[in-house]
């Protein structure tokens, strides 16, 4: 199962730029861009609340559930012995980080 982020569509419908939404929500442009492109594995409810409030939408307008095998952006398997883990940044967004064993 996968949750797909459709923030880019809602922003386009509302004609709102990344910079404007980031300022309204109170997070960095970089972290909002990660949300917009789906390069996150979790989002705080407070961040989702601020996004929905700013865009005047429902969470279901931004989030979409897709069954396994339907997601075109599934994570690719690597053979470099790297590990994938979640890393929380200062905005409370969890990002998948890929590092080789022994790296910090």
Number of C-alpha atoms within 10 A of each C-alpha: 10 15 15 15 20 18 22 18 13 17 16 11 10 12 10 14 11 18 15 12 19 19 13 14 20 14 18 15 15 12 20 24 17 14 21 19 14 18 16 20 16 16 15 11 11 11 17 16 15 17 22 19 14 16 19 11 14 13 17 11 13 20 14 12 13 12 9 10 10 11 14 7 10 10 7 6 7 9 6 9 10 15 13 12 12 14 13 15 10 9 14 16 22 21 21 16 13 14 14 11 10 6 8 5
